[in-house]
């Protein structure tokens, strides 16, 4: 599946599959949430509302 998707869609699908993040958490990802060892969801975006993630 990843080989037939164009970028950046392939990257988004891979991050969603490997992390289990919800759609709003994926939309809320920031570069500040990434370190060499982990990826953290610090916010969730739904329409234009920015909130804390559920868990």
N, C-alpha and C positions, 0 to 999 in steps of 0.2 A: 504494500500500500504506500509506504513512504517513497518508494522509487518512482511511482507514477505521479505523485503530487508535486506541483511546482513550489519553489520557495516563496514566501516564508510559511506557506501552509504546512509543508512537511515538518518544519521545526515545531510549529504549534501543536500538531497532532502527536509528535514524538514526546514533547513535554507533557501534554495531557495524559498520554498513555503511561509514561514512566513515573509520573508523580501522583496521579489520581486526583488532581485539582479539579474543582468545579469550574464551569465556564466563567463565572464572575471573578474568581480568583485568578484565572489566566489573564483576563482583561486587566486586572489590577497589578500585575507583576511590574516591578521596577528594577532597574539595574542594581539599585542599592540592596535588593533582596537576594542577590546572588553573591556567594563567596565560592572559593575553590572547592569546598566540601559539601555545601548545602544550598538549597533554594527554599526560601521561606515566603509564605503568603502573608503579607502584612495588611493588605486591604482587599476588598472585593468591590467590583463595579457592576452595578445593575442600572441600565439605561444611563442616567446622568448622576446617580447617587453613589457616593463612595462611603462604604461602611467597613467595619472590621469583619474578617472572615468568621464563619461559624465555629470552626475548630482550629 
